[in-house]
């Protein structure tokens, strides 16, 4: 019964149902058959774990330098204003690790990122950081940058905060593992000495099984994240940012 339930989930729920519809369209269409079948194959490949890991591995292979930072910079990543913990899951991992780094090394923490929707991401992160401090009875020197809407602006406006408050450019940079290489390129461009501290790795290093070859929505989501990062890095290269040493 367990096997039947699993197979039903993988075969008939998204993204599999969309793959079946594309295949059916390929059989029924008088024109554009290659387009339908090609779309089905591409959809399938992006939805299975081996391909997802293949896309993510170059992004998440990061040289973790064991150096001493003097400032923790945490990149925003969404919020849940109505939840007890205000930061979205990816963002909460970043904030939590940032707090650990700042507390362990007794250095300041800078959270960067605002947004166009109220309450902004920096406001939500501030609530989580204050919750940690009040719950565990400690204090951090914290700074909040609320103008950035993307990663380039994270770097640009973080530099402004650093200059205004005479902070160090020798930073621990905290963001999701898949997003780290693009972030390094940007923050180096703005003159920071970056010590990467990634969180939330997606790549699963293990022996694949039968279920890994079945389409899953989670894999499609992760493949999308990886492709988005590659396009982001390409756009930086086109705009003249140095990607030396990233790959």
Buried (B, 14 or more C-beta within 10 A) or exposed (E): EEEEEEEEEBEEEEBBEBBBBBBEBBEEEEEEEEEBBEBBBEBBBBBBBEBBBBBBEBBBEBEEEEEEBBBBBBBBBBBBEEEEBBBBEBBBBBBBBBBBBBBEBEBBBBBBBBBEEEEBBBBBBBBBBEEBBEEEEEEBEBBBBBBBBEBBBBBBBBBEBBEEEEBEBBBBBBBBBBBBBBBBBBBBBBEBBBBBBBBBBBBEEEEEEEEBEBBBEEBBBBBEBBEEBBEBBEEBEEEEBEBEEBE
